[in-house]
Amino acid sequence: MFQVQMNHNEQLTLETSEQLLAKVVRHRIYKLYIKKYVENKTDYKIIFRKNVYYQDIQTIIEKIKTLAAKLDLSVNIDDNIAQYVNKINSYIDYKYTVGNDIKNDDLRFDERYHEFEKIVNQTLVRQLRSKQMKDAFYLTMMQKSGNFSVPGSGKTSTVYGMYAYLKATSKVNKIIMIGPLNAFSSWVNEYQSCFGHSRKLTCLNIKDLNTSNEKKMALKYESGNKELILLNYEVLHTLEDEIKNLITEDTLVVFDEVHRIKNPVGMRAGAALRITENAKYMVTLTGTPIPNGYKDIYNLLNLLYPYDYNHFFNFEIPLLSNPNDSEVKMINDKIQPFFTRTTKDELGVPPINSDQIIDIKASHEEQELFKIILSKYKSNQLALFAKIMQLESSPSLLLETLDLKEFEDMLDLSVNHEEFVEYQDYSKDIEGLVDQIDRTSKMEALLKLVNQIVSESKTAIVWCIFIKTMYKLKSDLKQMGIRAEVISGSVSQEERNEIINKFKNKEIDILITNPHTLAESVSLHQSCHDAIYFEYSYNLVHLLQSKDRIHRLGLGQDDYTQYYYFQQYYPMEQGNYSLGERIYKRLSEKEQLMLDAIDKHELEILPTEDEDLEFFFAHVVDK
């Protein structure tokens, strides 16, 4: 006889005699249909994996019955299997209700909330804002959910509020944070700010280790007493087994900047799913949850609820790729209980000053170059975009090969452009005009603004795109006696930290960087209140995250925040044309779409990158 039941670990088991089990494992039905679900076996028992999808349990039982019939045996199915399936089947429905009730301030949660608030306030040195406390309570009650609050709204502190309660009530004993490398220092610093310096943090930081073997050994043998384990997305695949072994029911798993898991079938997404199979508490964090449209929620929901996605959400990729209005409403109604989203206004962050637009008229030489570029690159709008930006900042770049794929990667874009082959253009017209431009009109205006800011004993961050622009600016500022440093992709993490600390201590006047390198997880709002957008793209994620380096929770009510945007214009028959002006307008529209969507408790759909390019060159480039 076969005895099939759920054990105390909620794992399906098949028990029989040693002799019969030997026959079972040799049978083709076992090899073809059952073996793939097996975790372990003894002489008389088969133990199935704990994470077997509950709908697959019925499939396994049917195959066991078929196999028993072949061997002329009876099967006893324990009642606890049906009880387990019913419990799991109702889990996602229960969480849907809990999420809705908490977000609607249901009175039935008041007592639990006040208990939660009391414990968190007793544990944390830095008190959470009211909305952060509610978000932390929501995350705790949901166990697995997303926090999509806008960048700069204190998501890290909110998670530490959740952790404070879970740790105090002996439900978890560590956090495993998976995120970008430049977020690591923020998690360490925020821990000390939240819990106080009297509480010693034990931390394993994966970037402190060099070789893959060192990392594996540290995770295996040195992680047991660590309260915070910091991992970057790039190691998920190579250290998958070691990480998975650390994630148990007493672990809080955090995915910071989770939008970095882009490809639903990529290695990173697969590894993230596998390592969290045994996680009970999980939070996904991002201020920009669906930068590429609704298809981005496929990864988010599968990560949080892999066993419930198919039967509860069941959004197919084609539907998510292009939903109509009624489908958008259906999607939002279904996912709304599973994430929380808070704006800076709700947290009392002081508003920003009105943006200052710096208009610059192109010089004669720049206008001539613009005409040539417009004519030459009109068939490829992304190349045209890149070339105009080069013209306005570092015209010598026009004489160098343009790697369009590298440019796309720098801006985190994926435009459906035609195959583009660039060659160096040393034509006399281009070369002669470039040689006549010692410093662009836009750069002259930038130096003037920076000098003014520094003369008022203030610091500023200058956002660029091109590496050459960044180092040219540093050189020009040095000649003016202004202390400036560059953080680009080639600068090591240790150097970055050193530069950032010097900037915070006002040993550096101007920090020059680009969003690709420094847009995420660095807080500069205590020492810097001016940000200059010299070169900027139409990537809303980059804009929001870069803006929020200086506009964040923690600003005083008397603190100001000022953004400057440079826009160079060219006289044309149909009026002045400015690429910077059109980018700024497009970004403003996108940001408003996001804010409107938050008000309506929806996730926003933004224009595609190809539509952006069409907008930039409408009525300028012939179709």
Secondary structure, 3 states (H helix, E strand, C coil): CEEEEECCCCCEEEECCHHHHHHHHHCHHHHHHHHHHEEEECCCEEEECCCCCHHHHHHHHHHHHHHHHHCCCCEEECHHHHHHHHHHHHHHHHHHHHHHHHHCCCHHHHHHHHHHHHHHHHHCCCCCCHHHHHHHHHHHHHCEEEECCCCCCCHHHHHHHHHHHHHHCCCCCEEEEECCHHHHHHHHHHHHHHHCCCCCCCEEEHHHCCCHHHHHHHHHHCCCCCCEEEECHHHCCCCHHHHHHHCCCCEEEEECCHHHCCCCCCHHHHHHHHHCCCCCEEEEECCCCCCCCHHHHHHHHHHHCCCCHHHHHCCCHHHHHCCCHHHHHHHHHHHHHHEECCCHHHHCCCCCCCCEEEEEECCHHHHHHHHHHHHHCCCCHHHHHHHHHHHHHCHHHHHCCCCHHHHHHHHCCCCCCCCCCCCCCCCHHHHHHHHHCCCCHHHHHHHHHHHHHHHCCCCEEEECCCHHHHHHHHHHHHHCCCCEEEECCCCCHHHHHHHHHHHHCCCCCEEEECHHHHCCCCCCCCCCCEEEECCCCCCHHHHHHHHCCCCCCCCCCCCCCEEEEEEEEECCCCCCECHHHHHHHHHHHHHHHHHHHHHCCCCCCCCCHHHHHHHHCCCCCCC
